[in-house]
Amino acid sequence: MSENGLILYHSPQTRSSSVLILLEELGAPYKLRDVNFRIGAQRRPEYLAVNPVGKVPAIVHDGALVTELAAIFIYLADAFPEKKLAPPIGDPLRGPYLRWLVYYGSAFEPAVMDRHMKQEPPRSMSAYGDFEGVMALINAQLAAGPYLFGARFTAADVLWATALRWTTGFGLVPASPQISAYIERVTARPAFERVTATDAQLLKVHEAAAK
């Protein structure tokens, strides 16, 4: 992990696609290390040495390892401040921005998975409240538009547009008018289109290797 520069460990059709989109939005130089889940590359010793839980995304930046999706988003957007995708400390938007980055993993994903598995816990014991409350909060935040924080596009929009596109596409989340318009608006950006093409090519390579 001593190699200089920025490395992204990535597999198509996983959460790491959102990090790849963020890197494209940032215009950051990076090296892509694809991890072929279809042949179990995520469980091989060489990748477990990077991330012992065998999941993507993971980044290594000048020798520093960062895992966990929200942490990677916070780190990268702060590492390239010239792109202004992260409100700096002192900006009134910094707190809400961090809140929404972390809310994705701490509330949205658990709520979606609990609903999908039909095991939603009692509200008094739930870290996120209930599924309906989570979705109401998301829709209310998007109502003003065009982005999570009005006219200001941030790294949080990359994370949320990617997550909402995936979850609505699989019928896990109701596609309200606010959510549908938001997904369409954000995913039309060139960075999303480039990564969609990259992932399609990688997927073909991975599938061929698995045959």
Buried (B, 14 or more C-beta within 10 A) or exposed (E): EEEEEBBBBBBBEBBBBBBBBBBBBBEBEBEEBBBBBBEEBBEEEEBEEBBEEBBBBBBBBEEEEBBBBBBBBBBBBEBBEEBEBBBEEEEEBEEBBBEBBBBBBBBBBBBBEBBBEEEBEEEEEBEBBBBEBBBEBBBEBBEEBBBBBEEBBBBBBBBBBBBBBBBBEEEBBEBBEBBBBBBEBBBEBEBBEBBEEBBEEBBEEBEEEEE
